[in-house]
């Protein structure tokens, strides 16, 4: 896959404090890249530098081979972005808002506007005033605005903020569609772990202004150890047996028994010990590790003050 955006040792210092610390990563065409971190980790600051709303202290950001620092106009023409909330004229219709925005770019036809409106699913409401739109519809109108000039990179800062579950799913589906059908690079920042897991191909985890890890979502979630839930009776005594026989194994009391984190090949030995000790085993079930589980594991040892 060909990369279209690259951050090279990007650092941001404000009033003597290092807000972003030497971040480097690439984003490829046709992928949804999740920029994940707690509120205040530095996501918005990084995105503001990507779109030229904030200067870079050191390092560089290249979009389609053009430096944001030295060739800003050449770089930014490849980008569509929503940083925080999309701003619209609420007294105007959605369509008139898009017409107004289209005048700022060259060669945007009415056919193109209609195509984008259909893509984001607003055809039935596009001629209604924006003040009558739900938050999800306004987000979709903002997305349409971003797409009018056929960008190759779409950058969205917390695009699902304030949306209900149906609205979140709609935005997620549109972004996956854009990456797949338009071969667009989509960069999404969020603190919603479950959404990132369903939406993204890769994630970059940022904490305290530092990039901790960049991995494919599936690889990030999968580790050599998996969690298995043992439905075993009596569970209190089984917990004591686990603690004495397997002191290095992570144990969690669950509603149905005990969840242990071990390698798959260790299970027969655990079963043997439980059976020999006269415990009744009713089931052993693999518990899928979530992005949230892994995120907490990766960031657990890294504390400090956050910035954004």
Secondary structure, DSSP 4 states (H G I P E B T S, - for coil): --EEEEEEEEEEEETTEEEEEEEEEEEETT-EEEEE--TTSSHHHHHHHHTTSS--SEEEEEETTEETTT-HHHHHTTEEEE-SSPP--TTSBHHHHHHHHHTTSSS--HHHHHHHHHHTT-TTTTTSBGGGS-HHHHHHHHHHHHHTT--SEEEEESTTTT--HHHHHHHHHHHHHHHHHH--EEEEEES-HHHHHHH-SEEEEEETTEEEEEEEHHHHH--S-EEEEEEEESHHHHHHHHHHH-TTSEEEEETTEEEEEE-GGGHHHHHHHHHHTT-EEEEEEEEPPPHHHHHHHHHTT--S----
